[in-house]
Amino acid sequence: MQISRTGTVLTGEHTSWTISVHDDSAGETGGYFLCLLLDELHGFDSWFETIEQLEREISEFDVRWD
């Protein structure tokens, strides 16, 4: 699975967390993953069927993309 983008959340509840977007639209799941990680033990991910759903979720975060 290819990582499309990574960055750091700048404000809000998840300030300083790492954010990454994984494009699996042509792969096994046919969708997109959004991962938020505080460290190796703490984080969560979400799966989205469409790019529009993913973009709506990402718009909720203030992110500095790498």
Secondary structure, 3 states (H helix, E strand, C coil): CEEEEEEEECCCCCCCCEEEEEEECCCCCCEEEEEEECCCCCEEEEEECCHHHHHHHHCCCCEEEC
